[in-house]
């Protein structure tokens, strides 16, 4: 990988981290960007679906079941646009879960760049299994 690509990856990952700050979630704020041909074609952060109150955790501090992950928000947002995620790179602040990894595969995303590992590696393992390029840029 070229030094220029590494610099782009770091910059887009920083932008995803800034975007994560839009999340109302208290336990973990996650941001995602979809980039194709060096253009941001979609973005997302974890939160409740449109029309719901912006409270992600229940009274015990557990994440509510209907909270959408940043990756799912970015993928569904691009689906509503005229853009295609085929061949795109996803930048996400935390490694994707298994469910989001299935969406990444189905959306035609070919490359994933992430910062923080997640305690469960099923999502990353699935992406590796289908040949998606995975780059971990831990701080």
Protein Blocks (a to p, Z undefined) as FASTA:
>chain_A
ZZklmmmmmmmmmmmmmmmmmpmbfkbccdddddeehiafbdcdddddehiacbfbdfko
pacfklccfklmmmmmmmmmmbdfehiacddfbdcdfklmmmmmmnopabdcdfbdcfbl
klmmmmmmnopacddddZZ
